[in-house]
Amino acid sequence: MIYRQVGDSEVQVSIVGLGGHEYLPNGRSRGFNDAPDRATLRGVVLEGYGLEQRQNLIRYCYQAGINFFDATMDSEKDSVGRNLEQLLPPYEIYVQTRPEGLVYNRDPYNQGMADYQTLKVEVQRGLGLLRRERLDFLNLAFMRPALEHDPNYLKKLGENVARLKDEGLIRFACLDTFSGEWTYLQGVKSGFFDAMFLNFNLANDGAQREVLPAAQEAGMAVFVRECFMKGELFHMGDEVGLTDRGRLARAALKWNLNQGGVTMAVVGSKDAEQMASNLAVVDDLALNDQDEAIFATLRTSPCFQDYRAQRRAQFFEE
């Protein structure tokens, strides 16, 4: 495994982290696709998480040296906590999660995260699900309307982050949003965040313009997700004859990990076999002519071109 440093801390994370999503037999993510009205409700822990397939995946992650685990909704937090308790890590691991119900568009103007007691209670509740005393990375995913509604929003959030660190409840704060470039840049400029979480891939590369350079300048770690575009990558490949999905996935993952400023790619895997296929990039990380040929062919896909146009419009949102 290859490890990269988080800012100027002593913490080093594996260049590939395990995403929190688990998967249904049809390949779709669990929760969002089988219980969309309940999956992200605070206090709802659905059945079917953290079972044998997931446990085997975690064992493989330990063997491979993966030391970063993400969890999104409560079902995943409970699963991660239960699995890490059952399968004790052989080395120090780092966990990231979000305050349920307070992020993205789930809370008007993300007001809950700006209120210290509300945020603290939610962090403590999440720690209970995770069976941990301190959260390594608190993901604070706010949207642009929060900043436009309250000019002091980031200042309040920064004060809350400092208090949570002082109380030993969190170690790092991670900037996240679905609002795009302007919101990310405001977060970077605030200086309150140690890392950022970013949708980033070959067809969603708008962060190269300003966000990644700004994060590098600020000394922030950058964790990227959606390397495979939630499976759309493989539909694009089918359109242009790139049908070896394992090879296509590895090329896409390598592209992400070779972009300046990227610390780690967080990937979802249904099982150990799939993760092992992805991790072949660790021993062959440099981009080569075959990879470049794959990218050139992929860019001719109509689906790729439509996806890229849509994502760029959303990211730059001017």
C-alpha positions in Angstrom: 0.0 0.0 0.0 1.0 3.6 -0.6 0.3 6.2 2.0 0.0 10.0 1.8 0.1 12.6 4.6 -2.8 14.6 5.9 -1.6 18.2 5.8 1.2 18.7 8.3 0.0 16.1 10.7 1.6 12.8 11.5 -1.4 11.0 10.0 -0.9 9.1 6.7 -3.8 7.6 4.9 -3.8 4.8 2.3 -4.3 6.1 -1.2 -7.4 4.0 -1.5 -10.1 4.1 1.2 -13.2 2.0 1.7 -16.5 3.7 1.0 -19.4 3.2 3.4 -22.0 2.0 0.9 -23.0 -1.6 0.8 -24.6 -3.1 -2.2 -27.8 -5.0 -3.1 -27.6 -8.2 -5.3 -28.4 -6.0 -8.4 -25.3 -3.9 -7.8 -27.2 -0.8 -6.5 -26.2 0.8 -3.3 -28.1 -0.4 -0.3 -30.4 2.0 1.5 -30.7 4.7 -1.2 -32.3 2.2 -3.6 -34.3 -0.2 -1.4 -35.4 2.2 1.4 -35.0 5.8 0.0 -37.5 7.4 2.3 -35.9 6.0 5.5 -32.2 5.5 4.7 -31.0 8.9 5.8 -33.4 9.5 8.7 -31.7 10.0 12.0 -31.9 6.9 14.2 -33.0 4.5 11.4 -30.7 1.4 11.3 -31.8 -0.9 8.5 -31.2 -4.6 8.4 -28.8 -6.5 6.2 -25.6 -4.4 6.8 -22.2 -5.6 8.0 -22.8 -9.3 7.2 -20.5 -12.0 6.0 -19.6 -10.4 2.6 -18.9 -7.1 4.2 -16.8 -8.7 6.9 -14.7 -10.6 4.4 -14.2 -7.3 2.5 -13.0 -5.6 5.7 -10.6 -8.5 6.4 -9.2 -8.1 2.9 -8.8 -4.3 3.5 -6.7 -5.0 6.6 -4.5 -7.4 4.6 -4.1 -4.8 1.8 -3.2 -2.0 4.2 -6.3 0.2 3.8 -6.7 2.4 6.9 -9.5 4.7 6.0 -13.2 3.8 6.3 -16.1 6.1 5.4 -19.7 5.9 6.6 -22.6 8.0 5.5 -26.0 7.1 7.0 -26.8 5.6 10.4 -27.1 2.0 9.0 -23.5 2.3 7.7 -22.2 3.9 10.9 -23.7 1.0 12.9 -22.3 -1.5 10.4 -18.8 0.0 10.5 -18.8 0.2 14.3 -20.0 -3.3 14.7 -17.6 -4.8 12.2 -14.6 -2.9 13.5 -15.5 -4.1 17.0 -15.8 -7.7 15.8 -12.8 -7.6 13.5 -10.2 -5.6 15.5 -7.9 -3.7 13.1 -4.2 -4.8 13.1 -3.1 -1.2 12.9 -4.5 2.3 13.5 -7.4 3.1 11.2 -9.3 6.3 10.5 -13.1 6.7 10.2 -15.0 9.5 8.6 -18.7 10.2 8.9 -21.3 13.0 8.7 -23.8 14.5 11.2 -27.0 12.7 10.1 -29.8 15.0 8.9 -27.7 18.2 9.0 -25.8 17.9 5.7 -26.4 18.6 2.0 -30.1 19.6 1.5 -31.4 17.7 4.5 -31.5 20.7 6.8 -32.6 24.2 5.6 -29.5 26.4 5.3 -27.6 23.7 7.2 -28.5 25.5 10.4 -27.9 22.6 12.7 -24.2 22.5 12.0 -23.9 26.2 12.9 -25.4 25.5 16.3 -22.8 24.0 18.6 -25.0 22.0 20.9 -27.0 20.6 18.0 -23.8 19.6 16.2 -22.1 18.2 19.3 -25.1 16.0 20.2 -25.1 14.6 16.7 -21.4 13.9 16.8 -21.8 12.1 20.1 -24.7 10.1 18.8 -22.6 9.1 15.7 -19.8 8.1 17.9 -22.1 5.8 19.8 -23.1 4.1 16.6 -19.4 3.8 15.5 -18.4 2.5 19.0 -15.6 5.1 19.1 -14.5 7.8 21.5 -13.3 10.2 18.9 -14.1 10.7 15.3 -11.1 11.0 13.0 -12.8 13.0 10.2 -16.0 14.9 10.7 -17.4 15.5 7.3 -19.3 18.9 7.2 -21.2 19.1 4.0 -23.0 22.4 3.7 -24.6 24.0 0.6 -24.2 27.4 -1.0 -27.6 28.7 0.4 -26.2 28.4 3.9 -23.4 30.8 3.1 -25.7 33.2 1.3 -28.3 33.1 4.0 -25.8 33.8 6.8 -22.6 35.8 6.1 -21.2 34.5 9.4 -22.0 30.8 8.7 -18.4 29.7 8.1 -17.2 31.6 11.1 -19.7 29.8 13.3 -18.8 26.4 11.7 -15.1 27.1 12.3 -15.7 27.9 16.0 -17.7 24.7 16.3 -14.9 22.7 14.8 -12.4 24.2 17.2 -14.6 23.4 20.2 -15.2 19.8 19.0 -11.4 19.4 18.7 -10.8 21.0 22.1 -13.2 18.6 23.7 -11.5 15.6 22.0 -14.6 14.6 20.0 -13.0 15.0 16.5 -9.5 15.0 15.1 -10.0 16.6 11.7 -12.7 18.5 9.9 -13.5 17.7 6.2 -15.0 20.2 3.8 -17.8 18.8 1.6 -20.6 20.1 -0.6 -22.6 19.3 -3.6 -22.9 23.0 -4.5 -19.7 23.3 -6.6 -16.6 25.4 -7.1 -17.6 28.7 -5.4 -18.7 26.9 -2.2 -15.6 24.8 -2.0 -13.4 27.9 -2.5 -15.1 29.7 0.3 -14.5 26.7 2.6 -10.8 26.5 1.6 -10.3 30.3 2.2 -11.9 30.0 5.7 -8.9 28.0 6.9 -11.2 25.9 9.2 -10.8 22.6 7.4 -8.1 20.0 7.3 -9.3 18.0 4.3 -12.0 18.1 1.6 -14.2 15.4 0.1 -14.9 15.9 -3.6 -16.8 14.3 -6.5 -14.0 14.0 -9.0 -13.3 11.8 -12.0 -12.3 11.9 -15.7 -15.7 13.3 -16.7 -16.2 15.5 -13.7 -12.8 17.3 -13.5 -13.9 20.9 -12.9 -12.0 21.0 -9.6 -8.7 21.1 -11.6 -9.4 24.8 -12.5 -9.2 26.3 -9.0 -10.3 24.0 -6.2 -7.4 21.5 -6.3 -4.8 24.2 -6.6 -6.4 26.2 -3.7 -6.5 23.0 -1.5 -2.8 22.4 -2.3 -1.9 25.9 -1.4 -3.8 25.6 1.9 -2.1 22.3 2.7 -5.4 20.4 2.8 -5.7 16.7 2.1 -8.1 15.9 -0.7 -10.2 12.8 -0.7 -12.1 12.0 -4.0 -15.1 9.9 -4.6 -17.2 8.7 -7.6 -14.1 7.6 -9.5 -16.5 5.2 -11.4 -19.3 7.8 -11.6 -21.7 5.6 -9.7 -21.4 2.9 -12.4 -21.9 5.3 -15.3 -18.3 4.7 -16.3 -19.1 1.2 -17.4 -22.1 2.3 -19.5 -19.7 4.7 -21.2 -17.2 1.9 -21.8 -19.9 -0.3 -23.3 -20.8 2.4 -25.8 -17.2 2.5 -27.2 -16.2 -1.1 -26.8 -14.3 -0.9 -23.5 -15.9 -4.0 -22.1 -13.2 -5.1 -19.7 -14.7 -3.5 -16.6 -11.9 -4.3 -14.3 -9.3 -2.7 -16.6 -11.5 0.3 -17.1 -12.0 0.8 -13.4 -8.3 0.5 -12.7 -7.5 3.1 -15.4 -10.1 5.5 -14.0 -8.8 5.0 -10.5 -5.2 5.6 -11.7 -6.3 8.8 -13.4 -7.7 10.2 -10.1 -4.7 9.2 -8.0 -2.3 10.9 -10.5 -3.9 14.3 -10.3 -2.0 16.9 -8.4 -3.3 17.5 -4.9 -5.3 14.2 -4.6 -4.5 12.4 -1.4 -6.8 9.4 -1.6 -9.6 7.9 -3.6 -12.5 6.5 -1.6 -14.1 3.6 -3.5 -17.1 1.4 -3.0 -16.7 -2.3 -3.4 -19.3 -5.0 -3.0 -16.7 -7.7 -2.0 -13.1 -8.5 -1.5 -12.6 -9.7 -5.1 -13.7 -6.4 -6.5 -11.5 -4.5 -4.1 -8.5 -6.7 -5.0 -9.0 -5.9 -8.7 -9.1 -2.2 -7.9 -6.0 -2.3 -5.7 -3.9 -3.7 -8.5 -3.2 0.0 -9.3 -1.1 0.3 -6.2 1.6 -1.8 -7.9 1.2 0.0 -11.2 0.3 3.6 -10.4 2.0 5.5 -13.2 -0.2 6.2 -16.2 0.9 4.5 -19.3 0.1 4.5 -23.0 -2.6 1.9 -22.6 -4.3 4.0 -20.0 -4.1 7.1 -22.2 -5.6 5.1 -25.1 -8.5 4.1 -22.8 -9.1 7.7 -21.8 -9.1 8.9 -25.4 -11.6 6.2 -26.5 -13.8 6.8 -23.4 -14.0 10.5 -24.3 -15.7 9.6 -27.6 -18.7 8.1 -25.8 -21.8 10.2 -26.1 -22.7 9.3 -22.6 -19.3 10.5 -21.4 -19.8 13.8 -23.2 -23.3 14.4 -21.8 -22.2 13.5 -18.3 -19.2 15.9 -18.5 -21.3 18.7 -19.8 -23.9 18.2 -17.0 -21.3 17.9 -14.2 -19.3 21.0 -15.4 -22.5 23.1 -15.5 -23.3 21.9 -11.9 -19.8 22.5 -10.6 -19.3 25.9 -12.0 -22.9 26.9 -11.3 -22.3 30.6 -12.2 
